């Protein structure tokens, strides 16, 4: 039995990886990459078969953010030429939901820049969510920054299924990425979401000059948080941001990161997120052997792959979309 298959079967039997085993995944020789992917697929198939969950994101508020996150084109320290606008109205958010419905996206992600939402912004989101639930039956994920307990309760009451608040990086690397909020602020927000009864979504951005041990620490932190959904972003360095020109990734390493996330968080939704197209490039299909979820459409400030190409990729793989619109009650 090969090492990677044996390691995978051990995970399915309840074994947790040692640091040495975790690092061995990131250090996997390229000639063993297909065997590593097979090991990750054994775990993925055990929990999800060949189903793939589609998500679509809408950037309901762009720029105008006081935070200083080094990767983000919307931050206060960014000089990137992006669109900047205040919170969209409910009708525009509903149009996005209709598009998500037509693309067979099972989850519609409502995202807004900023440290946290105002009460007026919560009013807009909750009103939109109630109508989206009635009209389209979509799962809704909100990503609005740091919440107050009362705001989390309002989102839950409106029907928000999931809330995203990424750890982004490891505790030890956090200060190199942002200083306008702490790592603990992010952890506390995820815990607040869990306590409110909303499914927690929390992930990472890889390629921000972190070490391989940092990547292992990220995966373990997400396991400790018990995040239901783990978006794995690969840095798409944008000109005008502090991380401009950073190019540390190659497609093979990105696949190894996805495998690591699957081995450490075996039963969780692992979603290939921002930077998929520019970092995985021609190896994008292989990412769905460890992962079981992708975004369709565009991201916050960067374009995604054509949605028809994503659907064709899934068809070519023989994978099935988890959520089909005919399943939605009329």
Rosetta silent file (secondary structure, phi, psi, omega in degrees, C-alpha in Angstrom):
SEQUENCE: XXXXXXXXXXXXXXXXXXXXXXXXXXXXXXXXXXXXXXXXXXXXXXXXXXXXXXXXXXXXXXXXXXXXXXXXXXXXXXXXXXXXXXXXXXXXXXXXXXXXXXXXXXXXXXXXXXXXXXXXXXXXXXXXXXXXXXXXXXXXXXXXXXXXXXXXXXXXXXXXXXXXXXXXXXXXXXXXXXXXXXXXXXXXXXXXXXXXXXXXXXXXXXXXXXXXXXXXXXXXXXXXXXXXXXXXXXXXXXXXXXXXXXXXXXXXXXXXXXXXXXXXXXXXXXXXXXXXXXXXXXXXXXXXXXXXXXXXXXXXXXXXXXXXXXXXXXXXXXXXXXXXXXXXXX
SCORE:     score description
SCORE:     0.000 S_00000001
   1 L     0.000  132.955 -179.475    0.000    0.000    0.000 S_00000001
   2 L   -68.057  156.413 -176.841    1.367    3.437   -0.942 S_00000001
   3 H   -58.154  -45.570 -174.335    2.242    5.943    1.748 S_00000001
   4 H   -70.236  -37.151  176.932   -0.441    8.485    0.755 S_00000001
   5 H   -66.991  -42.056  178.494   -3.208    5.892    0.551 S_00000001
   6 H   -62.282  -41.270  178.701   -2.197    4.473    3.906 S_00000001
   7 H   -63.413  -41.403  179.680   -2.186    7.974    5.399 S_00000001
   8 H   -64.556  -44.925  179.564   -5.664    8.621    3.974 S_00000001
   9 H   -64.119  -33.762  175.457   -7.105    5.379    5.330 S_00000001
  10 H   -62.846  -41.076  177.508   -5.616    6.276    8.705 S_00000001
  11 H   -61.865  -43.036  179.602   -7.489    9.601    8.614 S_00000001
  12 H   -66.019  -22.562  176.168  -10.730    7.767    7.839 S_00000001
  13 L   -88.746    4.706  175.791  -10.039    5.578   10.870 S_00000001
  14 L    99.503    4.959  179.219   -9.800    8.661   13.060 S_00000001
  15 L   -75.679  142.001  173.555   -6.057    9.292   13.067 S_00000001
  16 L  -102.897  139.932 -177.876   -4.833   12.882   13.239 S_00000001
  17 L   -67.868  140.853  168.674   -1.756   13.861   11.262 S_00000001
  18 L   -76.465  165.766  176.624    1.457   14.690   13.088 S_00000001
  19 H   -59.584  -38.802 -179.741    3.250   17.883   12.075 S_00000001
  20 H   -62.660  -41.973  179.078    5.809   15.755   10.222 S_00000001
  21 H   -67.888  -40.475  179.257    3.047   14.014    8.251 S_00000001
  22 H   -63.143  -44.990  179.415    1.295   17.306    7.523 S_00000001
  23 H   -66.956  -29.661  179.176    4.492   18.913    6.269 S_00000001
  24 H   -64.720  -28.797  176.765    5.222   15.841    4.158 S_00000001
  25 H   -66.999  -46.148  179.352    2.059   16.625    2.184 S_00000001
  26 H   -69.210  -25.492  178.982    3.280   20.141    1.367 S_00000001
  27 L   -96.765    9.620 -177.575    6.736   18.717    0.592 S_00000001
  28 L   -53.262  127.684  175.762    5.338   15.871   -1.519 S_00000001
  29 L   -58.840  141.098 -176.906    7.648   15.232   -4.513 S_00000001
  30 H   -57.032  -31.828 -178.994    5.945   16.266   -7.728 S_00000001
  31 H   -70.705  -12.584  176.649    6.315   12.742   -9.110 S_00000001
  32 H  -104.221    7.228 -173.005    4.094   11.505   -6.271 S_00000001
  33 H   -60.935  -41.015 -179.528    1.443   14.219   -6.701 S_00000001
  34 H   -65.132  -34.839  177.067   -1.097   11.942   -8.398 S_00000001
  35 H   -68.497  -38.703  176.517   -0.763    9.417   -5.569 S_00000001
  36 H   -63.386  -44.651  178.237   -1.275   12.200   -3.018 S_00000001
  37 H   -61.228  -36.732  177.120   -4.366   13.382   -4.899 S_00000001
  38 H   -63.562  -41.412  177.483   -5.672    9.819   -4.875 S_00000001
  39 H   -61.288  -44.759  178.252   -5.253    9.717   -1.107 S_00000001
  40 H   -64.015  -37.301 -179.510   -7.135   13.010   -0.709 S_00000001
  41 H   -67.500  -34.685  176.254   -9.839   11.761   -3.071 S_00000001
  42 H   -57.498  -43.487  179.129  -10.353    8.620   -0.984 S_00000001
  43 H   -68.545  -48.457 -178.259  -11.210   10.876    1.964 S_00000001
  44 H   -59.015  -45.439 -177.109  -13.301   13.288   -0.119 S_00000001
  45 H   -65.301  -32.318  179.479  -15.260   10.479   -1.779 S_00000001
  46 H   -60.526  -36.752 -176.415  -16.035    8.914    1.595 S_00000001
  47 H   -99.073  -29.605 -171.108  -17.904   12.050    2.667 S_00000001
  48 H  -128.587   -1.330 -176.890  -19.064   13.665   -0.578 S_00000001
  49 L    58.571 -134.617  177.878  -18.862   11.119   -3.391 S_00000001
  50 L  -108.912   22.545 -179.434  -18.452   12.964   -6.696 S_00000001
  51 E   -83.232  147.670  178.214  -20.741   15.878   -5.823 S_00000001
  52 E  -129.573  131.398  178.938  -19.562   19.467   -6.154 S_00000001
  53 E   -95.073  131.543  178.277  -21.203   22.434   -4.492 S_00000001
  54 E  -102.479  139.327  179.654  -21.392   25.681   -6.458 S_00000001
  55 E  -128.513  146.109  173.608  -21.310   29.090   -4.786 S_00000001
  56 E  -128.639  139.939 -174.393  -21.757   32.563   -6.241 S_00000001
  57 E  -111.019  144.761  171.043  -20.573   35.777   -4.634 S_00000001
  58 E  -127.350  129.549 -179.988  -21.927   39.323   -4.875 S_00000001
  59 E   -91.118   93.251 -171.567  -19.847   42.280   -3.713 S_00000001
  60 E   -80.020  -12.943  178.035  -22.598   44.442   -2.243 S_00000001
  61 E  -151.636  122.631 -170.810  -20.254   47.150   -0.935 S_00000001
  62 E  -119.538  136.067  179.380  -16.835   47.811   -2.459 S_00000001
  63 L    69.410 -157.104  175.019  -13.835   49.665   -1.087 S_00000001
  64 L    58.723   28.620 -175.763  -14.304   52.340    1.570 S_00000001
  65 L  -101.537  132.468 -178.393  -12.758   49.987    4.158 S_00000001
  66 L   -80.447   -9.683 -177.101  -10.751   51.328    7.128 S_00000001
  67 L   -75.978  159.847 -175.763   -8.793   48.069    7.617 S_00000001
  68 L  -115.942   38.502 -179.908   -5.190   47.710    6.391 S_00000001
  69 L   -63.165  124.298 -171.417   -5.141   44.112    5.117 S_00000001
  70 L   -68.500  -18.537 -177.558   -2.133   43.818    2.827 S_00000001
  71 L   -91.464  -12.170 -163.024   -3.753   41.475    0.303 S_00000001
  72 L  -101.822  128.393  178.144   -6.949   43.440   -0.271 S_00000001
  73 L   -71.185  -13.084 -177.731   -7.628   45.939   -3.055 S_00000001
  74 L   -96.435   -1.141 -173.358  -10.436   47.404   -0.953 S_00000001
  75 L   -77.572  167.897 -178.356   -8.331   48.267    2.091 S_00000001
  76 L   -67.703  -20.915 -178.468   -7.361   51.713    3.315 S_00000001
  77 L   -98.258    1.433 -178.866   -3.736   51.154    2.274 S_00000001
  78 L   -84.935  140.491  173.882   -4.534   49.990   -1.249 S_00000001
  79 L  -111.020   13.441 -179.130   -3.906   52.172   -4.277 S_00000001
  80 L   -67.153  138.301  179.657   -5.529   49.697   -6.672 S_00000001
  81 L   -81.144   90.899 -179.206   -7.997   51.307   -9.097 S_00000001
  82 L  -118.924  163.213  171.921  -11.223   49.524   -8.127 S_00000001
  83 L   -67.318  138.510  176.241  -14.874   50.427   -8.101 S_00000001
  84 L  -126.329  127.296 -179.716  -15.967   51.957   -4.808 S_00000001
  85 E  -155.255  154.779  177.941  -19.605   52.099   -3.804 S_00000001
  86 L   -77.827  178.247 -176.788  -21.832   51.982   -0.744 S_00000001
  87 L   -53.450  129.893  176.160  -24.203   49.130    0.077 S_00000001
  88 L   -61.504  159.899  174.474  -26.351   48.055   -2.873 S_00000001
  89 L   -81.411  168.540 -175.587  -30.103   48.296   -2.590 S_00000001
  90 H   -60.101  -39.166 -175.972  -32.245   45.225   -1.999 S_00000001
  91 H   -62.702  -38.175  179.588  -33.386   44.987   -5.627 S_00000001
  92 H   -68.707  -39.547  177.395  -29.795   44.684   -6.896 S_00000001
  93 H   -63.577  -38.090  178.469  -29.015   41.982   -4.352 S_00000001
  94 H   -66.959  -36.263  176.837  -32.140   40.109   -5.482 S_00000001
  95 H   -62.804  -37.841  176.513  -31.024   40.283   -9.125 S_00000001
  96 H   -64.304  -37.950  177.801  -27.778   38.621   -8.067 S_00000001
  97 H   -63.656  -39.269  177.444  -29.750   35.868   -6.365 S_00000001
  98 H   -61.868  -40.759  177.894  -31.673   35.254   -9.593 S_00000001
  99 H   -63.747  -43.518  178.676  -28.360   34.876  -11.434 S_00000001
 100 H   -60.331  -42.512  178.387  -27.090   32.435   -8.795 S_00000001
 101 H   -59.509  -44.562 -178.085  -30.304   30.431   -9.128 S_00000001
 102 H   -70.125  -22.296  178.961  -29.925   30.255  -12.917 S_00000001
 103 L   -90.392    4.806 -177.171  -26.310   29.075  -12.583 S_00000001
 104 L    65.488   23.136  175.998  -27.351   26.172  -10.311 S_00000001
 105 L   -75.244  127.154 -179.239  -25.382   27.724   -7.455 S_00000001
 106 L   -79.337  -24.255 -177.638  -26.618   26.223   -4.212 S_00000001
 107 E  -127.814  132.919  178.493  -25.246   29.047   -2.062 S_00000001
 108 E  -109.281  121.843 -172.603  -25.460   32.787   -2.652 S_00000001
 109 E  -105.800  115.187 -179.025  -22.778   34.750   -0.803 S_00000001
 110 E   -97.411  111.227 -172.403  -23.583   38.341    0.186 S_00000001
 111 E  -118.580  142.204  176.193  -20.317   40.154    0.879 S_00000001
 112 E  -140.202  137.720  177.573  -19.620   43.723    1.991 S_00000001
 113 L   -72.767  163.449  177.037  -16.323   45.475    2.667 S_00000001
 114 L   120.970  165.571  178.854  -15.629   47.186    5.980 S_00000001
 115 L   -67.758  -37.912  179.325  -14.754   46.374    9.561 S_00000001
 116 L  -171.413  162.939 -174.280  -18.367   45.500   10.321 S_00000001
 117 L   -81.492  151.011  170.261  -21.897   46.359    9.179 S_00000001
 118 L   -81.542  167.344  177.603  -24.032   49.301   10.259 S_00000001
 119 H   -64.702  -34.456  177.750  -27.579   48.670   11.438 S_00000001
 120 H   -64.760  -39.995  178.192  -28.861   50.138    8.170 S_00000001
 121 H   -66.882  -38.049  174.838  -26.749   47.663    6.213 S_00000001
 122 H   -62.137  -39.436  177.114  -28.099   44.814    8.347 S_00000001
 123 H   -57.136  -46.860 -178.270  -31.609   46.075    7.524 S_00000001
 124 H   -63.197  -46.306 -176.724  -30.858   45.838    3.789 S_00000001
 125 H   -66.138  -47.116 -177.040  -29.309   42.374    4.020 S_00000001
 126 H   -64.376  -38.103  178.208  -31.993   40.842    6.232 S_00000001
 127 H   -64.358  -42.083  178.909  -34.779   42.211    4.046 S_00000001
 128 H   -65.787  -42.893 -177.456  -33.104   40.801    0.928 S_00000001
 129 H   -61.587  -43.616 -179.834  -32.442   37.419    2.540 S_00000001
 130 H   -58.297  -40.251 -179.709  -36.072   36.946    3.539 S_00000001
 131 H   -74.547  -37.019  178.120  -37.172   37.521   -0.053 S_00000001
 132 H   -60.576  -41.972  179.611  -34.391   35.340   -1.514 S_00000001
 133 H   -62.298  -44.166 -178.585  -35.536   32.466    0.686 S_00000001
 134 H   -67.725  -39.095 -169.782  -39.140   32.837   -0.412 S_00000001
 135 H   -89.996  -36.663 -171.130  -38.407   33.272   -4.108 S_00000001
 136 H  -121.168  -16.924 -179.993  -35.384   31.073   -4.846 S_00000001
 137 L    66.015   19.708 -179.720  -34.826   28.704   -1.934 S_00000001
 138 L   -75.871  150.326  164.572  -31.083   29.346   -2.037 S_00000001
 139 E   -73.326  142.442 -177.897  -28.775   28.866    0.885 S_00000001
 140 E  -120.588  129.845  173.383  -27.418   32.261    1.882 S_00000001
 141 E  -114.573  132.599  176.607  -23.969   33.013    3.244 S_00000001
 142 E  -110.359  146.323  177.037  -23.202   36.511    4.554 S_00000001
 143 E  -141.689   94.875 -169.975  -19.740   38.034    4.925 S_00000001
 144 L  -124.087    7.625 -179.732  -20.012   41.467    6.508 S_00000001
 145 L    96.496 -157.756 -177.411  -17.040   41.659    8.867 S_00000001
 146 L   -72.954  127.842 -175.095  -16.996   41.713   12.654 S_00000001
 147 L  -105.877  155.462  166.109  -20.506   41.364   14.104 S_00000001
 148 L   -90.761  152.517  179.561  -22.259   42.368   17.293 S_00000001
 149 H   -52.906  -40.809 -179.331  -24.280   39.592   18.983 S_00000001
 150 H   -65.026  -33.798  178.808  -27.565   41.379   18.181 S_00000001
 151 H   -70.055  -40.086  176.727  -26.608   41.577   14.506 S_00000001
 152 H   -60.768  -40.545  179.326  -25.833   37.865   14.384 S_00000001
 153 H   -64.042  -39.296  179.525  -29.247   37.171   15.909 S_00000001
 154 H   -67.340  -40.490  178.267  -30.967   39.304   13.269 S_00000001
 155 H   -63.741  -42.419  178.353  -29.158   37.529   10.428 S_00000001
 156 H   -61.335  -45.674 -178.174  -30.114   34.156   11.870 S_00000001
 157 H   -64.361  -31.162 -178.857  -33.766   35.189   12.208 S_00000001
 158 H   -76.041  -17.835  179.135  -33.840   36.412    8.591 S_00000001
 159 L   113.493    8.759  176.019  -32.700   33.008    7.335 S_00000001
 160 L   -62.694  125.036 -176.977  -28.935   33.391    6.827 S_00000001
 161 L   -85.684  -35.674 -170.958  -27.594   29.840    6.734 S_00000001
 162 E  -143.601  149.273  177.228  -23.879   30.518    6.889 S_00000001
 163 E  -129.547  130.567 -179.737  -21.515   33.331    7.805 S_00000001
 164 E  -100.531  129.049  170.829  -18.013   33.713    6.423 S_00000001
 165 L  -149.303  101.863 -172.735  -15.182   35.248    8.400 S_00000001
 166 L   -75.585  143.592  168.931  -11.780   34.009    7.294 S_00000001
 167 L   -71.529  -30.139  178.047   -8.797   33.546    9.574 S_00000001
 168 E    72.758  -48.874 -179.045   -6.782   34.319    6.415 S_00000001
 169 L  -149.436 -171.787 -178.802   -3.427   33.282    7.869 S_00000001
 170 L   -81.481  164.034  178.568   -1.823   31.810   10.962 S_00000001
 171 L   -59.918  -39.772 -175.844   -1.737   33.501   14.355 S_00000001
 172 L   -74.795  -21.662 -178.011    2.019   33.990   14.117 S_00000001
 173 L  -100.308   -6.436 -171.555    1.865   35.549   10.625 S_00000001
 174 H   -58.509  -43.708 -176.076   -1.210   37.717   11.191 S_00000001
 175 H   -66.525  -19.968  176.907    0.613   40.904   12.172 S_00000001
 176 H   -78.406  -13.225 -176.880    2.591   40.779    8.912 S_00000001
 177 L  -105.456  -39.093  178.126   -0.689   40.957    6.982 S_00000001
 178 L  -155.985  147.890  177.033   -2.798   43.402    9.016 S_00000001
 179 L  -123.533   -1.080 -176.586   -2.565   45.389   12.244 S_00000001
 180 L   -82.300  -10.393  169.237   -5.973   47.098   12.253 S_00000001
 181 L  -150.387  162.578 -175.201   -7.570   44.068   13.937 S_00000001
 182 L   -98.640  165.084  173.881   -6.161   41.075   15.768 S_00000001
 183 H   -60.354  -38.624  179.721   -6.194   37.372   15.018 S_00000001
 184 H   -64.013  -33.400  175.780   -8.330   36.975   18.146 S_00000001
 185 H   -57.333  -40.879 -178.185  -10.906   39.382   16.667 S_00000001
 186 H   -71.002  -45.189  178.351  -11.363   36.939   13.802 S_00000001
 187 H   -60.356  -44.656 -178.155  -11.539   33.864   16.015 S_00000001
 188 H   -62.601  -35.521  178.196  -14.034   35.566   18.325 S_00000001
 189 H   -66.156  -42.224  177.912  -16.284   36.463   15.372 S_00000001
 190 H   -62.701  -41.193  178.586  -16.372   32.839   14.206 S_00000001
 191 H   -64.429  -39.113  177.104  -17.217   31.712   17.747 S_00000001
 192 H   -60.292  -43.383  179.183  -19.999   34.319   17.921 S_00000001
 193 H   -60.335  -46.311  179.645  -21.450   32.959   14.683 S_00000001
 194 H   -60.103  -42.535 -178.260  -21.407   29.411   16.029 S_00000001
 195 H   -67.591  -23.720 -179.999  -23.122   30.513   19.236 S_00000001
 196 H   -82.944   -8.803 -179.716  -25.864   32.244   17.224 S_00000001
 197 L    91.727    8.002  176.333  -26.737   29.000   15.447 S_00000001
 198 L   -93.577  140.443  179.171  -25.387   30.039   12.033 S_00000001
 199 E   -65.312  127.265 -177.825  -23.064   27.627   10.219 S_00000001
 200 E   -83.532  133.102  174.592  -19.477   28.962   10.407 S_00000001
 201 E  -119.997  122.903 -178.847  -17.446   29.413    7.230 S_00000001
 202 L  -151.380  134.791 -176.096  -13.789   30.318    7.694 S_00000001
 203 L  -143.381 -155.994 -169.564  -10.788   29.906    5.464 S_00000001
 204 E  -140.122  166.047  168.455   -7.360   31.084    4.433 S_00000001
 205 E  -122.238  121.981 -178.816   -5.303   32.885    1.832 S_00000001
 206 E  -104.255  142.640  178.558   -2.164   31.031    0.800 S_00000001
 207 L   106.298   18.911 -178.191    0.819   32.678   -0.858 S_00000001
 208 L  -104.347   38.384  176.801    1.280   35.697    1.431 S_00000001
 209 L    70.749   22.381  175.909    4.913   34.946    2.339 S_00000001
 210 L   -82.190  164.699  175.787    3.903   32.520    5.095 S_00000001
 211 L   -87.713  167.797  175.371    5.913   29.378    5.915 S_00000001
 212 H   -64.125  -34.568  176.591    4.732   25.824    5.315 S_00000001
 213 H   -64.019  -36.012  175.077    4.354   25.458    9.081 S_00000001
 214 H   -58.645  -41.830 -178.881    2.029   28.476    8.964 S_00000001
 215 H   -64.337  -41.731  176.174   -0.124   26.624    6.415 S_00000001
 216 H   -62.163  -43.479  179.616   -0.259   23.573    8.687 S_00000001
 217 H   -61.995  -38.319  177.241   -1.166   25.821   11.622 S_00000001
 218 H   -59.836  -48.770 -178.392   -3.987   27.385    9.558 S_00000001
 219 H   -60.663  -39.942  179.699   -5.455   23.962    8.785 S_00000001
 220 H   -70.235  -37.374  178.846   -5.279   22.953   12.455 S_00000001
 221 H   -63.796  -39.279  178.408   -6.833   26.231   13.619 S_00000001
 222 H   -68.386  -33.824  174.946   -9.786   25.692   11.304 S_00000001
 223 H   -65.000  -43.772  179.992  -10.177   22.182   12.663 S_00000001
 224 H   -64.296  -34.647  178.102  -10.167   23.562   16.216 S_00000001
 225 H   -74.872  -17.877 -178.008  -12.801   26.153   15.228 S_00000001
 226 L    60.890   42.907  176.624  -14.903   23.380   13.666 S_00000001
 227 L   -66.464  131.068 -179.184  -15.628   25.503   10.594 S_00000001
 228 L   -73.020  -34.355 -178.857  -18.208   23.748    8.415 S_00000001
 229 E  -127.272  134.370 -175.395  -16.921   25.310    5.209 S_00000001
 230 E  -124.705   97.149  174.215  -13.292   26.146    4.462 S_00000001
 231 E   -75.033  128.722  177.658  -12.601   28.458    1.504 S_00000001
 232 E  -108.481  107.762  177.570   -9.010   28.143    0.325 S_00000001
 233 E   -95.601  143.832  174.543   -7.901   31.287   -1.482 S_00000001
 234 E  -114.683  124.448 -170.348   -4.645   31.516   -3.409 S_00000001
 235 L   -52.271  123.225  168.898   -3.182   35.012   -3.465 S_00000001
 236 L  -106.908   89.621 -172.534   -3.912   36.907   -6.641 S_00000001
 237 L   -64.041  125.403 -175.460   -1.566   39.795   -5.939 S_00000001
 238 L  -105.051  132.187  177.863   -3.147   43.023   -7.135 S_00000001
 239 L   -58.873  134.533 -179.038   -1.089   46.018   -8.218 S_00000001
 240 L   101.167   -8.951  175.323   -1.460   48.833   -5.722 S_00000001
 241 L   -99.826  159.939  179.103   -1.678   46.575   -2.660 S_00000001
 242 L   -58.203  -25.477  179.527    1.215   45.999   -0.210 S_00000001
 243 L   -94.259   14.420  177.227    1.582   42.446   -1.564 S_00000001
 244 L   -49.770  134.180  176.272    1.879   43.659   -5.155 S_00000001
 245 L    84.158   -4.046  179.757    4.262   41.467   -7.160 S_00000001
 246 L   -73.405  120.828 -179.401    4.171   38.534   -4.717 S_00000001
 247 L  -139.817   80.302 -176.088    4.279   35.318   -6.748 S_00000001
 248 L  -100.046  -10.060 -167.617    5.177   32.399   -4.506 S_00000001
 249 L  -102.809  152.583  166.636    2.763   29.789   -5.791 S_00000001
 250 L  -133.270  161.121 -174.337    2.710   27.189   -8.532 S_00000001
 251 H   -57.888  -34.684 -177.305   -0.209   24.911   -9.474 S_00000001
 252 H   -68.898  -41.038  177.669    1.364   21.787   -7.951 S_00000001
 253 H   -66.292  -38.182  177.887    1.886   23.403   -4.554 S_00000001
 254 H   -59.719  -40.786  177.657   -1.690   24.721   -4.607 S_00000001
 255 H   -63.893  -38.333  178.700   -2.922   21.152   -5.102 S_00000001
 256 H   -65.350  -37.890  176.625   -0.804   20.011   -2.150 S_00000001
 257 H   -62.256  -44.447  178.193   -2.362   22.727    0.031 S_00000001
 258 H   -61.646  -39.312  177.052   -5.851   21.517   -0.919 S_00000001
 259 H   -63.480  -42.828  178.471   -4.831   17.960   -0.056 S_00000001
 260 H   -58.485  -45.519  179.648   -3.518   19.098    3.323 S_00000001
 261 H   -60.052  -38.611  179.277   -6.820   20.811    4.099 S_00000001
 262 H   -69.490  -41.656 -179.548   -8.694   17.608    3.229 S_00000001
 263 H   -65.351  -35.933 -176.252   -6.422   15.377    5.319 S_00000001
 264 H   -88.220  -28.784  178.968   -6.707   17.630    8.395 S_00000001
 265 L  -123.374   66.985 -166.270  -10.396   18.535    7.940 S_00000001
 266 L   -60.685  -36.080 -173.113  -11.674   15.336    6.326 S_00000001
 267 L   -97.039    3.518 -173.187  -15.437   15.807    6.658 S_00000001
 268 L   -93.291  157.236  173.013  -15.599   19.527    5.930 S_00000001
 269 E   -70.974  117.792  175.906  -16.539   21.406    2.771 S_00000001
 270 E  -105.266  117.119 -173.589  -13.257   22.428    1.164 S_00000001
 271 E  -111.671  125.057  172.898  -13.890   25.204   -1.356 S_00000001
 272 E   -77.185  120.676 -169.826  -11.432   26.345   -4.011 S_00000001
 273 L  -119.354 -137.557 -173.734  -11.904   30.097   -3.889 S_00000001
 274 L   -55.308  142.841  178.996  -10.180   33.295   -5.009 S_00000001
 275 L    83.709    3.445 -179.076   -7.107   32.954   -7.216 S_00000001
 276 H   -56.657  -48.348 -172.192   -8.153   29.541   -8.523 S_00000001
 277 H   -68.904  -41.038 -174.603   -7.846   30.508  -12.178 S_00000001
 278 H   -84.485  -18.604 -177.743   -4.504   32.335  -12.026 S_00000001
 279 H  -104.357  -40.384  176.414   -2.758   29.920   -9.644 S_00000001
 280 H   -83.449  -28.025  177.410   -4.070   26.452  -10.537 S_00000001
 281 H    47.686 -122.731 -175.048   -4.366   27.357  -14.219 S_00000001
 282 H   -70.296  -10.835  179.867   -4.569   24.197  -16.368 S_00000001
 283 H   -94.795    9.800  179.941   -4.586   21.997  -13.259 S_00000001
 284 H   -50.361  -45.265 -178.477   -7.889   23.403  -11.968 S_00000001
 285 H   -57.739  -35.141 -178.712   -9.803   20.127  -12.543 S_00000001
 286 H   -65.095  -23.891 -179.730   -7.378   18.213  -10.317 S_00000001
 287 H   -64.037  -20.652 -178.463   -8.276   20.538   -7.435 S_00000001
 288 H   -85.965    1.542  170.429  -11.683   18.887   -7.213 S_00000001
 289 H   -78.258  -38.812  169.144  -10.195   15.576   -6.160 S_00000001
 290 H   -87.288  -36.114 -175.431   -9.401   16.984   -2.690 S_00000001
 291 L   -92.498  161.120  179.755  -11.966   19.843   -2.750 S_00000001
 292 L  -133.477   20.456 -176.044  -15.729   19.545   -3.154 S_00000001
 293 E  -158.172  142.699  175.937  -16.824   23.125   -3.731 S_00000001
 294 E  -140.896  163.322  168.359  -15.994   26.066   -6.012 S_00000001
 295 E   -89.303  143.974  167.828  -17.154   29.588   -6.751 S_00000001
 296 E  -113.104  151.818 -177.163  -18.747   30.335  -10.106 S_00000001
 297 L    85.714 -162.350 -175.284  -18.721   33.824  -11.557 S_00000001
 298 L   -89.423  169.848  178.538  -16.484   36.661  -10.426 S_00000001
 299 L  -101.623 -152.792 -175.285  -14.888   37.383   -7.061 S_00000001
 300 L   -72.339  -53.443 -179.592  -14.774   40.641   -5.099 S_00000001
 301 L  -128.815    7.838  179.055  -12.448   42.703   -7.292 S_00000001
 302 L  -128.999  155.006 -178.376  -11.141   40.113   -9.768 S_00000001
 303 L   -84.185  147.628  174.871  -12.780   38.148  -12.568 S_00000001
 304 L   -99.407 -174.896  177.058  -13.418   34.420  -12.416 S_00000001
 305 L   -74.298  153.099  176.790  -13.536   31.790  -15.114 S_00000001
 306 L   -57.850  134.766 -175.493  -16.523   31.766  -17.470 S_00000001
 307 H   -62.565  -31.387  177.614  -19.316   29.863  -15.765 S_00000001
 308 H   -64.113  -34.262  177.929  -19.907   27.743  -18.865 S_00000001
 309 H   -68.750  -36.720  177.572  -16.287   26.581  -18.593 S_00000001
 310 H   -64.652  -45.488  179.630  -16.815   25.638  -14.945 S_00000001
 311 H   -63.782  -38.330  178.183  -19.899   23.575  -15.770 S_00000001
 312 H   -66.625  -38.765  178.207  -18.042   21.885  -18.637 S_00000001
 313 H   -59.526  -44.409  179.369  -15.114   21.116  -16.324 S_00000001
 314 H   -64.946  -39.789  178.555  -17.446   19.331  -13.894 S_00000001
 315 H   -63.478  -43.737 -179.350  -19.069   17.413  -16.736 S_00000001
 316 H   -63.765  -33.686  179.061  -15.671   16.341  -18.087 S_00000001
 317 H   -74.810  -18.207 -173.669  -14.646   15.112  -14.621 S_00000001
 318 L    80.089   18.477  178.105  -17.838   13.089  -14.275 S_00000001
 319 L   -91.245  160.519 -176.068  -18.718   15.063  -11.151 S_00000001
 320 E  -118.744  140.566  174.874  -22.238   16.153  -10.282 S_00000001
 321 E   -71.623  128.147 -174.681  -23.547   19.516   -9.115 S_00000001
 322 L   -65.816  -32.837 -172.509  -24.897   19.022   -5.610 S_00000001
 323 L  -120.920  120.603  176.837  -27.740   21.511   -5.992 S_00000001
 324 L  -117.000  146.053 -171.921  -30.024   21.642   -9.018 S_00000001
 325 H   -66.504  -22.899  178.495  -32.751   24.221   -9.469 S_00000001
 326 H   -68.950  -13.231  177.447  -35.428   21.594  -10.079 S_00000001
 327 H   -79.314  -12.726 -177.489  -34.950   20.607   -6.445 S_00000001
 328 L   -77.591  129.485  179.216  -36.237   24.012   -5.323 S_00000001
 329 L   -63.833  140.963 -179.519  -39.885   23.925   -4.272 S_00000001
 330 L   -82.174    0.000    0.000  -42.169   25.964   -6.506 S_00000001
